[in-house]
Structures are given as C-alpha cells and as structure tokens.
Amino acid sequence: MSSEMPYQPLPIDQSDVRYAYGPDSVVQPGVPTGETIAFDWNDSTIYPGTVRKFWVHVPTQYDPSAPASLMVFQDGWWYLDPDGQVRGATVLDNLIHRGDIPVTIGVFVDPGIFPDAEDPKNRNNEYDAFDDRYVTFLLTEIIPQVTERYSIAEEPERCGICGGSSGGNCAFTAGWLRPDKFRRIIGFLSSFAQMPDGNPYPTLIPSVPRKRLRIFLQAGHRDLGWNESQWNWLANNL
C-alpha cells in the first residue's frame, strides 16, 4: 500500500540541512534495549597486519534455543553509534520489538587499519575489491566468534549484509559471490564506479543465471557522481 505525502521542495543550499529521525531511530518507551559487546580483532590471516574493532548487538528477545537471524554492517561504529546518523542497534531493537523483523543479532565490523603506518586505512582495499577476500574474512574470522557464543540461523535467507559507499560495494560483492551465506543485501550510495579495474556488474549481471538474492540499493540524486547514468546503472537496472 502506498502513502501519499505532500510535495516539499528541497532547499537549494543543503549544507546545513539534516533529515529528521524517524521513530525507529529513537529509543522508544517500553522497548527493551539489547546488549552490545565490543571485540578487538588483531590476528587476521586474510588481511595480515591489520587491527580492528567489531561489536555484537544481542536483542533482549534472543533465546539460545531459537537460532537468531544475522545482520552484518560494514563501517561498524558509524552504523552503531547511538548518537550517530544510523543508530543501528536502536533500529534493530525497535523493529524486533514491533515484530517487523525476526530476532536478529547485529554484527558491526570496522574496516582494518595498519597501526603506525603512514597511511593506516585499509578500508578501500577491503571494500572496493571484486574478490572473495572480505566475505571469506567475515565467514572465517569474524562470524565464528559470534557463532561460538550465540545460536545463529544457518539459512542464508536469514543472513543479511549492509554497507554504504564503498561498504555498499562490499555488501553487494559479498552476497554476489557467496549467496550460499548472504541473501539479503542493503547498499546505501554504493560507489561501484571506484572499484579497481572498473565496475564489473553492468556486464556481469545480465550474463549469468539469476541469483537468489534480495537487494535494496539506495541512491541520492544529489550524491556526487550518481547523476552520471553509467555510474547509476545498478540502481536503474536491478
């Protein structure tokens, strides 16, 4: 069912404009708050020499006898920060309490950094690559630390992955290469055009059998580069 909303023009200068939060992004009375546990990961074999943090958010409704769904977020703290722009744990708590999604454990993973390096960030190397290194990193290094503590559903339909900008590339590639593990994908303003050696998906997607994926891609018409039709191919054709 569609909803009708009145037209409201956007201001020409949006440098000081922020969208108002919806109710799911705000702690609601009567909604139980889940527990968030922080972890350090300094022993990667997929990305040797990197260190990072990740956080696991466990909803109050979690029951070890009933495997929970799983949602993985790239740029973990940015999505988790309770005072930030997304407030992912709060959103999960509200959606679970209302019954809009099943009991879901959120895993918020920061990109790796090289301590003391002149250029310490490994984010683009991890997120923009068209290969299975990052999804393998999740499946062999991060998620096992979750499954050894919590009961997680094995069905790929109950496992999702989310990211924005390069993190959106990463989420899409993880699901594309490993649909046996991730079949729910969210990409916000995915920057496919900056993938090394070019964006492979416009040629690749029509050339292979349809994959069993559910994908949500969001693009803002004022986002840098997304007015370029060749860059926006995925948003227009999925």
C-alpha positions, 0 to 999 in steps of 0.5 A: 500500500502506498502513502501519499505525502505532500510535495516539499521542495528541497532547499537549494543550499543543503549544507546545513540541512539534516533529515529528521529521525524517524521513530525507529531511530529513537529509543522508544518507551517500553522497548527493551534495549539489547546488549552490545559487546565490543571485540578487538580483532588483531590476528587476521590471516586474510588481511595480515597486519591489520587491527580492528574493532567489531561489536555484537548487538544481542536483542533482549528477545534472543533465546539460545534455543531459537537460532537468531537471524544475522545482520552484518554492517560494514563501517561498524561504529558509524552504523552503531553509534547511538548518537550517530546518523544510523543508530543501528542497534536502536533500529534493530531493537525497535523493529524486533520489538514491533515484530517487523523483523525476526530476532536478529543479532547485529554484527558491526565490523570496522574496516582494518587499519595498519597501526603506525603506518603512514597511511593506516586505512585499509578500508578501500582495499577491503571494500572496493575489491571484486574478490572473495577476500572480505566475505571469506574474512567475515565467514572465517574470522569474524562470524565464528566468534559470534557463532561460538557464543550465540545460536545463529540461523544457518539459512542464508535467507536469514543472513543479511549484509549492509554497507554504504559507499564503498561498504555498499560495494562490499555488501553487494560483492559479498552476497554476489559471490557467496549467496550460499551465506548472504541473501539479503543485501542493503547498499546505501550510495554504493560507489561501484564506479571506484572499484579497481579495474572498473565496475564489473556488474553492468556486464556481469549481471545480465550474463549469468543465471539469476541469483537468489538474492534480495537487494535494496540499493539506495541512491541520492540524486544529489550524491556526487557522481550518481547523476552520471547514468553509467555510474547509476546503472545498478540502481536503474537496472536491478 
